[in-house]
Amino acid sequence: MISRSIHLYTTILTLFFLGLGLFNCTARQENPDKSPEAWLYITQTVSEKLGDMKKIQFPPTGKDNITRIGDNRYQVTSYVEYLNKEDESQRTYFYGTVVLQGDSWAVDSLKFSE
């Protein structure tokens, strides 16, 4: 009778700790990488900031210019080329941080330089 109680107790403890371990594994999973979405959001924001410039083009490898700096934070360093109001070709560099808050993106910081 005592050995049966010890076996039952051991089984319950084992199941408890297995369940606890599985819960911790799923709770610790990082959010999936959202770099493509971060790139899309920052390019839309930069385009809006530039206003009515013509032929706005971002580098085709721009998604490679994103660094994940947290679960939902991304740092972007890149450039944009466009025709200014005098129809002259211009390249402007930008860097900033975008954050995914729930289901929507927000710009934490954005700076431009030529």
C-alpha positions in Angstrom: 0.0 0.0 0.0 2.8 2.4 0.9 4.7 1.6 -2.3 1.5 2.2 -4.4 1.1 5.6 -2.7 4.7 6.6 -3.4 4.3 5.5 -7.0 1.1 7.6 -7.4 2.8 10.6 -5.7 5.8 10.3 -7.9 3.6 10.0 -11.0 1.6 13.1 -10.0 4.8 15.1 -9.4 6.3 14.0 -12.7 3.2 15.1 -14.6 3.1 18.4 -12.8 6.7 19.2 -13.6 6.4 18.1 -17.2 3.3 20.3 -17.6 5.2 23.2 -15.9 8.2 22.7 -18.3 5.9 22.7 -21.3 4.2 25.9 -20.2 7.6 27.6 -19.7 8.8 26.6 -23.1 5.8 28.1 -24.8 5.7 31.2 -22.7 9.4 32.0 -23.5 9.0 31.8 -27.3 10.1 35.1 -28.9 7.8 36.9 -31.2 8.5 36.0 -34.9 10.7 38.3 -36.9 8.7 41.1 -38.4 11.5 42.8 -40.4 9.6 42.9 -43.7 6.6 44.5 -42.1 8.9 47.0 -40.3 10.5 47.9 -43.6 7.2 48.4 -45.3 6.0 50.7 -42.5 9.2 52.8 -42.4 9.2 53.3 -46.2 5.6 54.4 -46.1 6.4 56.9 -43.3 9.5 58.2 -45.1 7.5 58.7 -48.3 4.8 60.6 -46.4 7.5 62.8 -44.8 9.1 63.6 -48.2 5.7 64.9 -49.4 5.2 65.3 -53.2 8.6 64.3 -54.4 8.7 62.3 -57.7 10.0 58.9 -58.4 10.7 57.9 -54.8 12.9 54.7 -54.8 14.2 52.8 -51.9 17.1 50.3 -52.3 16.0 46.8 -53.4 18.0 45.3 -50.5 16.4 47.6 -48.0 15.1 44.8 -45.9 18.7 43.9 -45.1 19.1 47.3 -43.4 16.9 46.4 -40.5 18.2 45.2 -37.1 15.9 43.7 -34.6 16.7 45.3 -31.3 13.9 43.7 -29.2 10.9 41.6 -29.4 8.9 44.2 -31.2 11.5 46.9 -32.0 13.5 47.4 -35.2 16.2 49.8 -36.1 16.4 50.9 -39.7 19.3 52.6 -41.5 18.9 53.2 -45.2 18.4 55.8 -47.9 15.8 57.0 -50.4 16.4 58.4 -53.9 13.9 60.8 -55.5 13.5 63.8 -57.8 13.2 67.0 -55.8 11.0 70.0 -56.7 13.7 71.2 -59.2 13.7 67.7 -60.9 17.2 67.0 -59.6 18.1 63.5 -58.4 18.7 63.5 -54.7 19.6 60.8 -52.1 18.6 61.2 -48.5 19.7 58.9 -45.7 17.5 58.0 -42.9 17.6 56.1 -39.7 15.1 55.4 -37.1 13.3 52.9 -34.9 9.9 51.4 -35.4 7.8 49.5 -32.8 5.0 47.0 -33.2 2.4 47.9 -30.6 -0.3 45.3 -30.6 -1.5 45.1 -34.2 -0.2 48.5 -35.3 3.2 50.0 -36.0 4.6 53.3 -34.7 7.7 55.3 -35.4 9.7 55.8 -32.2 12.3 58.0 -33.9 13.2 59.0 -37.5 16.0 61.3 -38.6 17.2 62.4 -42.1 20.5 63.4 -43.4 21.9 64.1 -46.9 
